[in-house]
């Protein structure tokens, strides 16, 4: 029965992807590179862990743009993944929609347009995290000038270093992570 539901969910997603109307457009979804977010395991579950922890502990991200950038990458990736991958068809639709809304909220906070493809956001944020972590200021400056940002580089840097707490984003990431933990239990 569960396999049939997954198959039907995948078929529905494929049909929606084929529709030309904007009403049925699937959200932009990125691919995480191998080893991203310090995992060689399940990148979806790791991304949910990173996003849930980061947006639940925004005080730890304050002044730590490397951590903030990887947290934003995780959220942006999972916002699309939860709404396009048949793996997550059983996740409550409300949780999946909240993750998309959270992605838009955080993009707005950072000065990133909702129209920017998720892959560009994920790639830029992962590169920013690596550049900040390695102390490569020239690379940081280059990435902050990326066309994904609609604000000047100094403002993008300030915003990334001080992402405010959002109850909606914290709730969305916490619910999605809790679901993923239940989903990965043996026998499910």
N, C-alpha and C positions, 0 to 999 in steps of 0.2 A: 504494500500500500504506500509506504514511504517513497519507494523508488518511482512509483507511478506519479506521485505528487511532484517529485523533483523533475521528472521527465516533462510533465505538463507545465511546470513553472518555466523550464528551459524553453519549451516550445512557445509559450506566451511571450517570453523575453525576445525570442527570435522574431516572432511576428511583429512585436512592437518596434524592434530595431529596423524592420523593413518598411515601416510606415514613413511617409514623407512629411506628415503633419508635425508641427512643433509640439502639439499636445502629447504625442507619443515618443518624443525624443528621449532616449536614455541619457542619463547624466554622464558627463565626461569621466572616464575611469583610467587611472594610471596603472602602470606595471611597476612594481618595486624591484629594483635590481637585487641580484643575489647578495646575501650578506648584509643587506640594509638593516638599520636599527639594531645592529649587533646580534643578529640571529642567523643560525643556519637551519632553523626549523620552520615552523608555520608562520609565515610573514603576516597573515591576516590576524591571527591571535596576538602576535607580538605587537602589531600596529594598534590593535584595540587596547592592549595593556599600556602602551606608551601614551596614547591619547587620553585614556581614562586617568592615568596617574598624573600626567601633566596638567590637564584642565581641572583636576581635582585639587591640585597643589600649585596653583599659579604663583604662590610666594616663592617656590623653589625655582621657577622659571625667571622671576624678576632678576634682572642683571645677568642672566645666563642665556644669551641669545643662541648658543649652540644647542642647548636643551630645548629651547623654545622652537627653533627651526625644525628639529627632528620631530617634535610633538605636532607641529603644524603639518609636516609631511605625512605623518601617520593618520591624522584626521582627514586630510584631503584625499588620501588614497582610499581609506575605508568608507568615506562618504559615497564614493562612486562604487566601490567593490560591493558593499552591502546591497546596492540597488541594481546591480547588473549580473552578479555571479549566482548561478543556480545553487551554489553551496549554501547561500543564506536565505533561500526561499522560505524557510520556516521561521525566520526571525520576524517578530511582529512588525507589520508595516509602519506602525507609529515610530518604532525605534529607528527604522531605516530612514524614514522621512526626517526625523529629528537630526540624524547625522548629516543629511544634506543641508538642512537649515543651519546646523552648527558650522559646517564648512563655509557657507556664505557669510555667517556672522564673523568668523575669524578672518576670512578674506577681507571683509569690509574694515575690520579693525586694523589690519596691516596695510590697507591700501592696495589690495589685489582685486582686480575686476572678477565678477562671477563668470564672465565669458572666457577667461583664460583656461586653456585645456589643463586638466588635472596633471597630466604628465609634466608640463612645464613647471607647475607649482612644486610638485614632488621633487623633480630633479634640482630645481633651484634651492629649495629648502634643505635637501640632503647635502648639496654642495656647500651651502652656507654653514651648516652645522660642522662639516669637516674643516672648512676654512677657519671658522672661529676656534674650533678645538685645537687646530695646529698653530694658531697665532699668525696665519697668513693674511695680514691686513690688506695687502694689495688685492688678493682674490676676494676678500670680503667686500671691499669697495666696488670691485667690478660687478659682483653678484647683486649688490644692493642697487646698482644702476640698471639692473635687468628690466626689460620691457614688461615683465609681469607686474611691476609696481607702478601705480599711478601717482605716487608721491615721490618727492626727491629722496635720494639715498640717505641723507641724514635723518629725515623723518621716518623712513623705513627702518633704519637702525634703532631709533628711539622706540618705535612701536613694537618691534620684535623683542626688545629688551624689557618691555613692560606691558605684557598682554594682561588686560584686566580680567578678573574673575567674572564668569558668566554662569549663572545658575542653569540656564538652558543647555549650554555646552557641557557643563559638568554632568548634568542629568543624562543627556543623550549618550555621552561616552561611557558613563557608568552603566547604564542599562544595556548598551550594546556589548560591553565587556562581560557583564554578568551573564548575558545570554550565551556568549561564546564559551564561557567556562562550563555552563550547564550542557552545552552542545557537545563539548569534547569529553564528557564523562564516558567511561566504558559502558557499553550497552545502548548508547544513544545513536 
